[in-house]
Structures are given as structure tokens and as C-alpha cells.
Amino acid sequence: MSTTPDLHEPDTHPVDPAPAPAPAPADHGPGVVKRTTKTASRVALIVVGVLVGLFAAVNTRDVEVSWVFGDPLQTPLILVIGLTLLAGLILGWLAATLRHRGS
């Protein structure tokens, strides 16, 4: 038996393993919570919009509205609901804009 290494043996270095596959998207964590919250908010907004639309469509009779200036007028209730919704959206947008500007 010989104790000298065999010089004719092929050089056997360990081969680098294949790169690890990219991790699968997590089903939990801050990104998922943010996405879920946005989706829930959009669904809620759509549901509220549909309900307001149906409510306005059902209430089409004329009502007497006392405006700030002048005499009371007969106005379609759907117009009153629409204007009130528009005023609320504008005020909400202004409040959100001012809050973000102040931060």
C-alpha cells in the first residue's frame, strides 16, 4: 500500500449548489395587512356608494328646502341628497388634505 496520493485522480472540488429559489410571497406581514385594508376600504366605499345611490333613486319626490337666502323652494329630494353628498365629499377631502399638510 502506498501512502502517496494518486496524482492521476481527477480534481474533485465540491460544485456550488444551485441558487436557492426566490422566496414565495408571504401570506402575512405588513404588506399583506396594508393590501387587505385597502381592499376592504374600497369594498366598503363601493357598498356605501351603491346604498346612497339607491336611497337617492327611491326618494324622488319634491321637498321644501329652506335655503340660507331667500324663500323656501320645492326641490327634488334626489337633488338635496346629491348636493349633501357632494358637500360631504368636498369637506372630507379638504380635511384630509389639511391633515396631511400639517404632518
Gaussian input, Z-matrix of N, CA and C with variables (Angstrom, degrees):
# hf/3-21g

backbone

0 1
 N
 C     1     B1
 C     2     B2     1     A1
 N     3     B3     2     A2     1     D1
 C     4     B4     3     A3     2     D2
 C     5     B5     4     A4     3     D3
 N     6     B6     5     A5     4     D4
 C     7     B7     6     A6     5     D5
 C     8     B8     7     A7     6     D6
 N     9     B9     8     A8     7     D7
 C    10    B10     9     A9     8     D8
 C    11    B11    10    A10     9     D9
 N    12    B12    11    A11    10    D10
 C    13    B13    12    A12    11    D11
 C    14    B14    13    A13    12    D12
 N    15    B15    14    A14    13    D13
 C    16    B16    15    A15    14    D14
 C    17    B17    16    A16    15    D15
 N    18    B18    17    A17    16    D16
 C    19    B19    18    A18    17    D17
 C    20    B20    19    A19    18    D18
 N    21    B21    20    A20    19    D19
 C    22    B22    21    A21    20    D20
 C    23    B23    22    A22    21    D21
 N    24    B24    23    A23    22    D22
 C    25    B25    24    A24    23    D23
 C    26    B26    25    A25    24    D24
 N    27    B27    26    A26    25    D25
 C    28    B28    27    A27    26    D26
 C    29    B29    28    A28    27    D27
 N    30    B30    29    A29    28    D28
 C    31    B31    30    A30    29    D29
 C    32    B32    31    A31    30    D30
 N    33    B33    32    A32    31    D31
 C    34    B34    33    A33    32    D32
 C    35    B35    34    A34    33    D33
 N    36    B36    35    A35    34    D34
 C    37    B37    36    A36    35    D35
 C    38    B38    37    A37    36    D36
 N    39    B39    38    A38    37    D37
 C    40    B40    39    A39    38    D38
 C    41    B41    40    A40    39    D39
 N    42    B42    41    A41    40    D40
 C    43    B43    42    A42    41    D41
 C    44    B44    43    A43    42    D42
 N    45    B45    44    A44    43    D43
 C    46    B46    45    A45    44    D44
 C    47    B47    46    A46    45    D45
 N    48    B48    47    A47    46    D46
 C    49    B49    48    A48    47    D47
 C    50    B50    49    A49    48    D48
 N    51    B51    50    A50    49    D49
 C    52    B52    51    A51    50    D50
 C    53    B53    52    A52    51    D51
 N    54    B54    53    A53    52    D52
 C    55    B55    54    A54    53    D53
 C    56    B56    55    A55    54    D54
 N    57    B57    56    A56    55    D55
 C    58    B58    57    A57    56    D56
 C    59    B59    58    A58    57    D57
 N    60    B60    59    A59    58    D58
 C    61    B61    60    A60    59    D59
 C    62    B62    61    A61    60    D60
 N    63    B63    62    A62    61    D61
 C    64    B64    63    A63    62    D62
 C    65    B65    64    A64    63    D63
 N    66    B66    65    A65    64    D64
 C    67    B67    66    A66    65    D65
 C    68    B68    67    A67    66    D66
 N    69    B69    68    A68    67    D67
 C    70    B70    69    A69    68    D68
 C    71    B71    70    A70    69    D69
 N    72    B72    71    A71    70    D70
 C    73    B73    72    A72    71    D71
 C    74    B74    73    A73    72    D72
 N    75    B75    74    A74    73    D73
 C    76    B76    75    A75    74    D74
 C    77    B77    76    A76    75    D75
 N    78    B78    77    A77    76    D76
 C    79    B79    78    A78    77    D77
 C    80    B80    79    A79    78    D78
 N    81    B81    80    A80    79    D79
 C    82    B82    81    A81    80    D80
 C    83    B83    82    A82    81    D81
 N    84    B84    83    A83    82    D82
 C    85    B85    84    A84    83    D83
 C    86    B86    85    A85    84    D84
 N    87    B87    86    A86    85    D85
 C    88    B88    87    A87    86    D86
 C    89    B89    88    A88    87    D87
 N    90    B90    89    A89    88    D88
 C    91    B91    90    A90    89    D89
 C    92    B92    91    A91    90    D90
 N    93    B93    92    A92    91    D91
 C    94    B94    93    A93    92    D92
 C    95    B95    94    A94    93    D93
 N    96    B96    95    A95    94    D94
 C    97    B97    96    A96    95    D95
 C    98    B98    97    A97    96    D96
 N    99    B99    98    A98    97    D97
 C   100   B100    99    A99    98    D98
 C   101   B101   100   A100    99    D99
 N   102   B102   101   A101   100   D100
 C   103   B103   102   A102   101   D101
 C   104   B104   103   A103   102   D102
 N   105   B105   104   A104   103   D103
 C   106   B106   105   A105   104   D104
 C   107   B107   106   A106   105   D105
 N   108   B108   107   A107   106   D106
 C   109   B109   108   A108   107   D107
 C   110   B110   109   A109   108   D108
 N   111   B111   110   A110   109   D109
 C   112   B112   111   A111   110   D110
 C   113   B113   112   A112   111   D111
 N   114   B114   113   A113   112   D112
 C   115   B115   114   A114   113   D113
 C   116   B116   115   A115   114   D114
 N   117   B117   116   A116   115   D115
 C   118   B118   117   A117   116   D116
 C   119   B119   118   A118   117   D117
 N   120   B120   119   A119   118   D118
 C   121   B121   120   A120   119   D119
 C   122   B122   121   A121   120   D120
 N   123   B123   122   A122   121   D121
 C   124   B124   123   A123   122   D122
 C   125   B125   124   A124   123   D123
 N   126   B126   125   A125   124   D124
 C   127   B127   126   A126   125   D125
 C   128   B128   127   A127   126   D126
 N   129   B129   128   A128   127   D127
 C   130   B130   129   A129   128   D128
 C   131   B131   130   A130   129   D129
 N   132   B132   131   A131   130   D130
 C   133   B133   132   A132   131   D131
 C   134   B134   133   A133   132   D132
 N   135   B135   134   A134   133   D133
 C   136   B136   135   A135   134   D134
 C   137   B137   136   A136   135   D135
 N   138   B138   137   A137   136   D136
 C   139   B139   138   A138   137   D137
 C   140   B140   139   A139   138   D138
 N   141   B141   140   A140   139   D139
 C   142   B142   141   A141   140   D140
 C   143   B143   142   A142   141   D141
 N   144   B144   143   A143   142   D142
 C   145   B145   144   A144   143   D143
 C   146   B146   145   A145   144   D144
 N   147   B147   146   A146   145   D145
 C   148   B148   147   A147   146   D146
 C   149   B149   148   A148   147   D147
 N   150   B150   149   A149   148   D148
 C   151   B151   150   A150   149   D149
 C   152   B152   151   A151   150   D150
 N   153   B153   152   A152   151   D151
 C   154   B154   153   A153   152   D152
 C   155   B155   154   A154   153   D153
 N   156   B156   155   A155   154   D154
 C   157   B157   156   A156   155   D155
 C   158   B158   157   A157   156   D156
 N   159   B159   158   A158   157   D157
 C   160   B160   159   A159   158   D158
 C   161   B161   160   A160   159   D159
 N   162   B162   161   A161   160   D160
 C   163   B163   162   A162   161   D161
 C   164   B164   163   A163   162   D162
 N   165   B165   164   A164   163   D163
 C   166   B166   165   A165   164   D164
 C   167   B167   166   A166   165   D165
 N   168   B168   167   A167   166   D166
 C   169   B169   168   A168   167   D167
 C   170   B170   169   A169   168   D168
 N   171   B171   170   A170   169   D169
 C   172   B172   171   A171   170   D170
 C   173   B173   172   A172   171   D171
 N   174   B174   173   A173   172   D172
 C   175   B175   174   A174   173   D173
 C   176   B176   175   A175   174   D174
 N   177   B177   176   A176   175   D175
 C   178   B178   177   A177   176   D176
 C   179   B179   178   A178   177   D177
 N   180   B180   179   A179   178   D178
 C   181   B181   180   A180   179   D179
 C   182   B182   181   A181   180   D180
 N   183   B183   182   A182   181   D181
 C   184   B184   183   A183   182   D182
 C   185   B185   184   A184   183   D183
 N   186   B186   185   A185   184   D184
 C   187   B187   186   A186   185   D185
 C   188   B188   187   A187   186   D186
 N   189   B189   188   A188   187   D187
 C   190   B190   189   A189   188   D188
 C   191   B191   190   A190   189   D189
 N   192   B192   191   A191   190   D190
 C   193   B193   192   A192   191   D191
 C   194   B194   193   A193   192   D192
 N   195   B195   194   A194   193   D193
 C   196   B196   195   A195   194   D194
 C   197   B197   196   A196   195   D195
 N   198   B198   197   A197   196   D196
 C   199   B199   198   A198   197   D197
 C   200   B200   199   A199   198   D198
 N   201   B201   200   A200   199   D199
 C   202   B202   201   A201   200   D200
 C   203   B203   202   A202   201   D201
 N   204   B204   203   A203   202   D202
 C   205   B205   204   A204   203   D203
 C   206   B206   205   A205   204   D204
 N   207   B207   206   A206   205   D205
 C   208   B208   207   A207   206   D206
 C   209   B209   208   A208   207   D207
 N   210   B210   209   A209   208   D208
 C   211   B211   210   A210   209   D209
 C   212   B212   211   A211   210   D210
 N   213   B213   212   A212   211   D211
 C   214   B214   213   A213   212   D212
 C   215   B215   214   A214   213   D213
 N   216   B216   215   A215   214   D214
 C   217   B217   216   A216   215   D215
 C   218   B218   217   A217   216   D216
 N   219   B219   218   A218   217   D217
 C   220   B220   219   A219   218   D218
 C   221   B221   220   A220   219   D219
 N   222   B222   221   A221   220   D220
 C   223   B223   222   A222   221   D221
 C   224   B224   223   A223   222   D222
 N   225   B225   224   A224   223   D223
 C   226   B226   225   A225   224   D224
 C   227   B227   226   A226   225   D225
 N   228   B228   227   A227   226   D226
 C   229   B229   228   A228   227   D227
 C   230   B230   229   A229   228   D228
 N   231   B231   230   A230   229   D229
 C   232   B232   231   A231   230   D230
 C   233   B233   232   A232   231   D231
 N   234   B234   233   A233   232   D232
 C   235   B235   234   A234   233   D233
 C   236   B236   235   A235   234   D234
 N   237   B237   236   A236   235   D235
 C   238   B238   237   A237   236   D236
 C   239   B239   238   A238   237   D237
 N   240   B240   239   A239   238   D238
 C   241   B241   240   A240   239   D239
 C   242   B242   241   A241   240   D240
 N   243   B243   242   A242   241   D241
 C   244   B244   243   A243   242   D242
 C   245   B245   244   A244   243   D243
 N   246   B246   245   A245   244   D244
 C   247   B247   246   A246   245   D245
 C   248   B248   247   A247   246   D246
 N   249   B249   248   A248   247   D247
 C   250   B250   249   A249   248   D248
 C   251   B251   250   A250   249   D249
 N   252   B252   251   A251   250   D250
 C   253   B253   252   A252   251   D251
 C   254   B254   253   A253   252   D252
 N   255   B255   254   A254   253   D253
 C   256   B256   255   A255   254   D254
 C   257   B257   256   A256   255   D255
 N   258   B258   257   A257   256   D256
 C   259   B259   258   A258   257   D257
 C   260   B260   259   A259   258   D258
 N   261   B261   260   A260   259   D259
 C   262   B262   261   A261   260   D260
 C   263   B263   262   A262   261   D261
 N   264   B264   263   A263   262   D262
 C   265   B265   264   A264   263   D263
 C   266   B266   265   A265   264   D264
 N   267   B267   266   A266   265   D265
 C   268   B268   267   A267   266   D266
 C   269   B269   268   A268   267   D267
 N   270   B270   269   A269   268   D268
 C   271   B271   270   A270   269   D269
 C   272   B272   271   A271   270   D270
 N   273   B273   272   A272   271   D271
 C   274   B274   273   A273   272   D272
 C   275   B275   274   A274   273   D273
 N   276   B276   275   A275   274   D274
 C   277   B277   276   A276   275   D275
 C   278   B278   277   A277   276   D276
 N   279   B279   278   A278   277   D277
 C   280   B280   279   A279   278   D278
 C   281   B281   280   A280   279   D279
 N   282   B282   281   A281   280   D280
 C   283   B283   282   A282   281   D281
 C   284   B284   283   A283   282   D282
 N   285   B285   284   A284   283   D283
 C   286   B286   285   A285   284   D284
 C   287   B287   286   A286   285   D285
 N   288   B288   287   A287   286   D286
 C   289   B289   288   A288   287   D287
 C   290   B290   289   A289   288   D288
 N   291   B291   290   A290   289   D289
 C   292   B292   291   A291   290   D290
 C   293   B293   292   A292   291   D291
 N   294   B294   293   A293   292   D292
 C   295   B295   294   A294   293   D293
 C   296   B296   295   A295   294   D294
 N   297   B297   296   A296   295   D295
 C   298   B298   297   A297   296   D296
 C   299   B299   298   A298   297   D297
 N   300   B300   299   A299   298   D298
 C   301   B301   300   A300   299   D299
 C   302   B302   301   A301   300   D300
 N   303   B303   302   A302   301   D301
 C   304   B304   303   A303   302   D302
 C   305   B305   304   A304   303   D303
 N   306   B306   305   A305   304   D304
 C   307   B307   306   A306   305   D305
 C   308   B308   307   A307   306   D306

   B1=1.4460
   B2=1.5092
   B3=1.2601
   B4=1.4479
   B5=1.5247
   B6=1.3149
   B7=1.4555
   B8=1.5080
   B9=1.2818
   B10=1.4626
   B11=1.5272
   B12=1.3221
   B13=1.4639
   B14=1.5129
   B15=1.2970
   B16=1.4509
   B17=1.5239
   B18=1.2945
   B19=1.4493
   B20=1.5183
   B21=1.2951
   B22=1.4605
   B23=1.5223
   B24=1.2861
   B25=1.4702
   B26=1.5228
   B27=1.3309
   B28=1.4672
   B29=1.5250
   B30=1.3155
   B31=1.4693
   B32=1.5240
   B33=1.2861
   B34=1.4641
   B35=1.5155
   B36=1.3205
   B37=1.4588
   B38=1.5173
   B39=1.3027
   B40=1.4643
   B41=1.5300
   B42=1.2998
   B43=1.4652
   B44=1.5210
   B45=1.3442
   B46=1.4592
   B47=1.5231
   B48=1.3226
   B49=1.4703
   B50=1.5251
   B51=1.3169
   B52=1.4661
   B53=1.5173
   B54=1.3400
   B55=1.4702
   B56=1.5242
   B57=1.3045
   B58=1.4721
   B59=1.5259
   B60=1.3257
   B61=1.4624
   B62=1.5218
   B63=1.3232
   B64=1.4694
   B65=1.5179
   B66=1.3227
   B67=1.4685
   B68=1.5213
   B69=1.3116
   B70=1.4637
   B71=1.5154
   B72=1.3473
   B73=1.4637
   B74=1.5272
   B75=1.3028
   B76=1.4650
   B77=1.5247
   B78=1.3108
   B79=1.4591
   B80=1.5244
   B81=1.3207
   B82=1.4566
   B83=1.5278
   B84=1.2984
   B85=1.4595
   B86=1.5193
   B87=1.3215
   B88=1.4633
   B89=1.5250
   B90=1.3373
   B91=1.4623
   B92=1.5129
   B93=1.3265
   B94=1.4612
   B95=1.5236
   B96=1.3244
   B97=1.4666
   B98=1.5246
   B99=1.3354
   B100=1.4603
   B101=1.5233
   B102=1.3500
   B103=1.4625
   B104=1.5178
   B105=1.3246
   B106=1.4611
   B107=1.5161
   B108=1.3195
   B109=1.4598
   B110=1.5223
   B111=1.3345
   B112=1.4653
   B113=1.5219
   B114=1.3211
   B115=1.4617
   B116=1.5217
   B117=1.3171
   B118=1.4630
   B119=1.5313
   B120=1.3244
   B121=1.4621
   B122=1.5246
   B123=1.3238
   B124=1.4655
   B125=1.5160
   B126=1.3259
   B127=1.4638
   B128=1.5256
   B129=1.3284
   B130=1.4654
   B131=1.5256
   B132=1.3304
   B133=1.4601
   B134=1.5241
   B135=1.3068
   B136=1.4721
   B137=1.5268
   B138=1.3255
   B139=1.4654
   B140=1.5251
   B141=1.3276
   B142=1.4724
   B143=1.5245
   B144=1.3203
   B145=1.4594
   B146=1.5219
   B147=1.3285
   B148=1.4685
   B149=1.5247
   B150=1.3316
   B151=1.4714
   B152=1.5289
   B153=1.3278
   B154=1.4650
   B155=1.5187
   B156=1.3336
   B157=1.4583
   B158=1.5200
   B159=1.3281
   B160=1.4674
   B161=1.5257
   B162=1.3152
   B163=1.4656
   B164=1.5233
   B165=1.3170
   B166=1.4614
   B167=1.5196
   B168=1.3287
   B169=1.4653
   B170=1.5276
   B171=1.3150
   B172=1.4680
   B173=1.5343
   B174=1.3219
   B175=1.4711
   B176=1.5316
   B177=1.3262
   B178=1.4663
   B179=1.5213
   B180=1.3075
   B181=1.4731
   B182=1.5319
   B183=1.3116
   B184=1.4640
   B185=1.5252
   B186=1.3170
   B187=1.4586
   B188=1.5229
   B189=1.3141
   B190=1.4588
   B191=1.5207
   B192=1.3166
   B193=1.4565
   B194=1.5221
   B195=1.3249
   B196=1.4547
   B197=1.5193
   B198=1.3138
   B199=1.4510
   B200=1.5224
   B201=1.2970
   B202=1.4589
   B203=1.5251
   B204=1.3128
   B205=1.4608
   B206=1.5193
   B207=1.2913
   B208=1.4577
   B209=1.5159
   B210=1.3128
   B211=1.4568
   B212=1.5306
   B213=1.3387
   B214=1.4679
   B215=1.5346
   B216=1.3190
   B217=1.4554
   B218=1.5248
   B219=1.3240
   B220=1.4594
   B221=1.5300
   B222=1.2994
   B223=1.4613
   B224=1.5230
   B225=1.3351
   B226=1.4719
   B227=1.5316
   B228=1.3185
   B229=1.4615
   B230=1.5273
   B231=1.3210
   B232=1.4571
   B233=1.5298
   B234=1.3433
   B235=1.4588
   B236=1.5337
   B237=1.3096
   B238=1.4688
   B239=1.5268
   B240=1.3309
   B241=1.4679
   B242=1.5216
   B243=1.3185
   B244=1.4578
   B245=1.5177
   B246=1.3327
   B247=1.4659
   B248=1.5209
   B249=1.3199
   B250=1.4563
   B251=1.5363
   B252=1.3355
   B253=1.4621
   B254=1.5293
   B255=1.3180
   B256=1.4619
   B257=1.5298
   B258=1.3266
   B259=1.4709
   B260=1.5324
   B261=1.3253
   B262=1.4639
   B263=1.5193
   B264=1.3442
   B265=1.4651
   B266=1.5251
   B267=1.3218
   B268=1.4658
   B269=1.5260
   B270=1.3254
   B271=1.4673
   B272=1.5303
   B273=1.3263
   B274=1.4649
   B275=1.5153
   B276=1.3303
   B277=1.4594
   B278=1.5262
   B279=1.3442
   B280=1.4680
   B281=1.5304
   B282=1.3243
   B283=1.4626
   B284=1.5252
   B285=1.3323
   B286=1.4644
   B287=1.5228
   B288=1.3343
   B289=1.4580
   B290=1.5220
   B291=1.3099
   B292=1.4607
   B293=1.5294
   B294=1.3247
   B295=1.4660
   B296=1.5232
   B297=1.3389
   B298=1.4654
   B299=1.5183
   B300=1.3066
   B301=1.4553
   B302=1.5179
   B303=1.3379
   B304=1.4595
   B305=1.5186
   B306=1.3227
   B307=1.4798
   B308=1.5006
   A1=108.98
   A2=112.26
   A3=118.44
   A4=109.40
   A5=116.56
   A6=120.67
   A7=112.06
   A8=117.87
   A9=120.37
   A10=109.26
   A11=116.29
   A12=117.72
   A13=110.72
   A14=115.29
   A15=121.53
   A16=107.79
   A17=118.22
   A18=122.29
   A19=112.65
   A20=116.78
   A21=119.62
   A22=113.13
   A23=116.75
   A24=119.72
   A25=109.57
   A26=117.57
   A27=118.37
   A28=110.87
   A29=113.63
   A30=119.98
   A31=108.20
   A32=118.28
   A33=121.80
   A34=109.87
   A35=115.37
   A36=120.44
   A37=107.73
   A38=116.37
   A39=117.40
   A40=109.94
   A41=115.44
   A42=121.97
   A43=108.68
   A44=116.28
   A45=119.67
   A46=108.87
   A47=116.03
   A48=117.56
   A49=109.74
   A50=115.51
   A51=120.95
   A52=109.21
   A53=116.94
   A54=117.97
   A55=110.52
   A56=113.94
   A57=119.56
   A58=109.44
   A59=116.87
   A60=118.58
   A61=111.04
   A62=114.42
   A63=119.25
   A64=109.11
   A65=117.02
   A66=118.83
   A67=110.75
   A68=115.01
   A69=120.25
   A70=109.30
   A71=117.51
   A72=118.91
   A73=110.23
   A74=114.72
   A75=119.77
   A76=110.20
   A77=115.53
   A78=119.49
   A79=111.07
   A80=115.78
   A81=121.31
   A82=107.87
   A83=115.98
   A84=119.96
   A85=111.30
   A86=117.04
   A87=120.74
   A88=113.34
   A89=118.51
   A90=120.22
   A91=112.09
   A92=115.57
   A93=120.07
   A94=110.19
   A95=116.82
   A96=120.51
   A97=109.79
   A98=116.84
   A99=120.78
   A100=110.58
   A101=116.63
   A102=120.93
   A103=110.99
   A104=116.63
   A105=121.41
   A106=110.63
   A107=117.72
   A108=121.56
   A109=110.62
   A110=117.04
   A111=119.94
   A112=110.86
   A113=116.84
   A114=120.46
   A115=110.08
   A116=117.33
   A117=120.72
   A118=110.65
   A119=116.97
   A120=120.60
   A121=111.26
   A122=116.25
   A123=119.91
   A124=111.51
   A125=117.13
   A126=120.54
   A127=109.74
   A128=117.35
   A129=120.88
   A130=110.63
   A131=117.36
   A132=120.98
   A133=111.27
   A134=116.75
   A135=120.55
   A136=110.31
   A137=117.06
   A138=120.59
   A139=110.39
   A140=117.25
   A141=120.51
   A142=110.27
   A143=117.64
   A144=121.12
   A145=112.38
   A146=116.08
   A147=119.77
   A148=110.31
   A149=117.22
   A150=119.95
   A151=111.60
   A152=117.56
   A153=120.96
   A154=109.88
   A155=116.54
   A156=120.17
   A157=112.28
   A158=116.54
   A159=120.02
   A160=111.32
   A161=116.73
   A162=120.94
   A163=110.65
   A164=116.35
   A165=120.11
   A166=111.20
   A167=117.56
   A168=120.54
   A169=111.87
   A170=117.32
   A171=120.69
   A172=110.60
   A173=117.91
   A174=122.31
   A175=110.09
   A176=116.19
   A177=120.23
   A178=113.14
   A179=118.06
   A180=118.74
   A181=110.48
   A182=116.33
   A183=121.21
   A184=109.87
   A185=114.98
   A186=121.64
   A187=108.01
   A188=115.34
   A189=119.83
   A190=108.47
   A191=115.40
   A192=120.96
   A193=108.14
   A194=115.41
   A195=120.77
   A196=107.69
   A197=116.34
   A198=121.53
   A199=108.98
   A200=118.32
   A201=122.62
   A202=109.85
   A203=116.87
   A204=121.16
   A205=109.24
   A206=117.09
   A207=121.39
   A208=113.07
   A209=113.34
   A210=121.19
   A211=110.72
   A212=115.86
   A213=118.89
   A214=110.45
   A215=115.85
   A216=121.81
   A217=110.33
   A218=115.41
   A219=120.66
   A220=107.14
   A221=116.40
   A222=121.98
   A223=108.80
   A224=117.76
   A225=118.67
   A226=110.57
   A227=115.85
   A228=121.08
   A229=111.07
   A230=117.43
   A231=120.27
   A232=110.95
   A233=116.66
   A234=120.89
   A235=110.42
   A236=116.60
   A237=120.59
   A238=109.97
   A239=116.88
   A240=120.63
   A241=109.99
   A242=117.63
   A243=121.75
   A244=112.82
   A245=116.27
   A246=119.72
   A247=111.88
   A248=116.36
   A249=120.58
   A250=110.69
   A251=116.32
   A252=120.34
   A253=110.57
   A254=116.70
   A255=120.84
   A256=111.24
   A257=116.58
   A258=120.10
   A259=110.74
   A260=117.54
   A261=121.26
   A262=112.26
   A263=116.41
   A264=119.72
   A265=111.10
   A266=116.55
   A267=120.12
   A268=110.85
   A269=117.25
   A270=120.18
   A271=111.50
   A272=117.40
   A273=120.69
   A274=111.98
   A275=116.40
   A276=120.53
   A277=110.87
   A278=116.16
   A279=119.83
   A280=111.45
   A281=116.77
   A282=120.25
   A283=110.84
   A284=117.68
   A285=120.75
   A286=110.73
   A287=116.91
   A288=120.75
   A289=110.51
   A290=117.26
   A291=120.71
   A292=111.61
   A293=116.49
   A294=120.27
   A295=110.52
   A296=116.88
   A297=120.42
   A298=111.39
   A299=116.84
   A300=120.19
   A301=111.05
   A302=116.36
   A303=121.19
   A304=113.29
   A305=117.80
   A306=121.57
   A307=112.03
   D1=139.17
   D2=-177.17
   D3=-106.12
   D4=139.45
   D5=179.25
   D6=-96.86
   D7=-2.06
   D8=178.92
   D9=-83.59
   D10=144.16
   D11=-179.57
   D12=-70.40
   D13=148.73
   D14=178.74
   D15=-77.28
   D16=117.34
   D17=-176.97
   D18=-79.79
   D19=-10.61
   D20=-178.42
   D21=-93.55
   D22=-0.91
   D23=178.11
   D24=-72.28
   D25=139.90
   D26=177.69
   D27=-65.18
   D28=148.47
   D29=-179.43
   D30=-71.17
   D31=117.06
   D32=-177.64
   D33=-111.85
   D34=94.34
   D35=174.44
   D36=-99.39
   D37=145.99
   D38=178.81
   D39=-62.68
   D40=137.85
   D41=179.79
   D42=-84.65
   D43=140.19
   D44=177.15
   D45=-62.11
   D46=132.95
   D47=178.77
   D48=-67.64
   D49=160.96
   D50=178.01
   D51=-61.24
   D52=146.66
   D53=179.72
   D54=-60.83
   D55=145.72
   D56=-179.26
   D57=-66.18
   D58=141.92
   D59=177.63
   D60=-65.35
   D61=153.69
   D62=179.19
   D63=-61.41
   D64=141.61
   D65=179.98
   D66=-64.84
   D67=143.07
   D68=177.59
   D69=-68.49
   D70=150.51
   D71=178.23
   D72=-58.63
   D73=137.36
   D74=-178.39
   D75=-71.37
   D76=145.00
   D77=176.80
   D78=-98.36
   D79=18.02
   D80=175.81
   D81=-156.10
   D82=165.19
   D83=179.59
   D84=120.40
   D85=176.97
   D86=-174.19
   D87=-63.56
   D88=-36.02
   D89=-179.67
   D90=-65.25
   D91=-40.45
   D92=-179.86
   D93=-68.97
   D94=-40.50
   D95=179.81
   D96=-63.01
   D97=-42.47
   D98=-179.91
   D99=-63.76
   D100=-43.69
   D101=178.97
   D102=-63.25
   D103=-43.16
   D104=-179.76
   D105=-64.75
   D106=-40.76
   D107=179.25
   D108=-64.65
   D109=-42.68
   D110=178.40
   D111=-63.03
   D112=-42.50
   D113=179.96
   D114=-64.12
   D115=-44.36
   D116=179.77
   D117=-63.23
   D118=-39.48
   D119=178.67
   D120=-63.92
   D121=-42.51
   D122=179.41
   D123=-65.19
   D124=-41.99
   D125=178.90
   D126=-63.41
   D127=-44.17
   D128=179.17
   D129=-62.33
   D130=-40.95
   D131=178.90
   D132=-63.48
   D133=-41.03
   D134=178.41
   D135=-65.11
   D136=-44.26
   D137=-179.77
   D138=-62.05
   D139=-45.80
   D140=179.21
   D141=-63.24
   D142=-41.36
   D143=178.60
   D144=-61.32
   D145=-43.07
   D146=178.43
   D147=-64.86
   D148=-42.57
   D149=179.78
   D150=-63.94
   D151=-42.04
   D152=178.13
   D153=-64.38
   D154=-41.88
   D155=178.17
   D156=-61.69
   D157=-44.39
   D158=177.75
   D159=-65.19
   D160=-41.41
   D161=178.70
   D162=-60.84
   D163=-43.77
   D164=179.80
   D165=-67.68
   D166=-39.43
   D167=-178.29
   D168=-67.35
   D169=-32.10
   D170=-179.74
   D171=-76.18
   D172=-31.14
   D173=-176.62
   D174=-98.57
   D175=80.67
   D176=-176.47
   D177=-105.71
   D178=-1.95
   D179=-176.69
   D180=-70.40
   D181=163.74
   D182=178.11
   D183=-82.95
   D184=141.89
   D185=177.12
   D186=-129.40
   D187=157.10
   D188=177.70
   D189=-90.35
   D190=123.40
   D191=-178.76
   D192=-116.79
   D193=127.52
   D194=176.04
   D195=-91.36
   D196=102.70
   D197=179.27
   D198=-75.19
   D199=166.64
   D200=-177.33
   D201=-61.22
   D202=-43.43
   D203=-179.67
   D204=-115.37
   D205=141.86
   D206=174.83
   D207=90.24
   D208=-174.53
   D209=-178.06
   D210=-82.34
   D211=157.80
   D212=175.74
   D213=-61.46
   D214=145.71
   D215=-178.54
   D216=-123.25
   D217=150.15
   D218=170.91
   D219=-80.93
   D220=119.44
   D221=-175.94
   D222=-132.17
   D223=139.40
   D224=176.08
   D225=-60.42
   D226=135.51
   D227=-178.03
   D228=-60.96
   D229=-33.43
   D230=179.00
   D231=-61.63
   D232=-34.63
   D233=177.52
   D234=-69.28
   D235=-40.97
   D236=178.52
   D237=-63.08
   D238=-44.04
   D239=179.25
   D240=-64.07
   D241=-44.96
   D242=-179.96
   D243=-61.55
   D244=-44.92
   D245=179.07
   D246=-65.73
   D247=-37.90
   D248=178.23
   D249=-65.73
   D250=-42.07
   D251=177.04
   D252=-62.84
   D253=-44.36
   D254=179.04
   D255=-61.72
   D256=-44.08
   D257=178.35
   D258=-61.98
   D259=-40.73
   D260=178.65
   D261=-65.35
   D262=-40.82
   D263=178.01
   D264=-64.10
   D265=-43.33
   D266=179.90
   D267=-64.23
   D268=-44.75
   D269=179.23
   D270=-64.54
   D271=-39.51
   D272=177.40
   D273=-64.62
   D274=-41.83
   D275=177.85
   D276=-63.62
   D277=-43.80
   D278=178.40
   D279=-61.85
   D280=-43.06
   D281=179.93
   D282=-63.24
   D283=-42.70
   D284=179.27
   D285=-65.88
   D286=-39.83
   D287=179.98
   D288=-65.00
   D289=-44.02
   D290=-179.88
   D291=-66.70
   D292=-36.38
   D293=179.85
   D294=-66.42
   D295=-42.65
   D296=178.95
   D297=-69.41
   D298=-34.12
   D299=179.50
   D300=-67.93
   D301=-34.52
   D302=-179.33
   D303=-74.97
   D304=-20.00
   D305=-178.26
   D306=-77.51

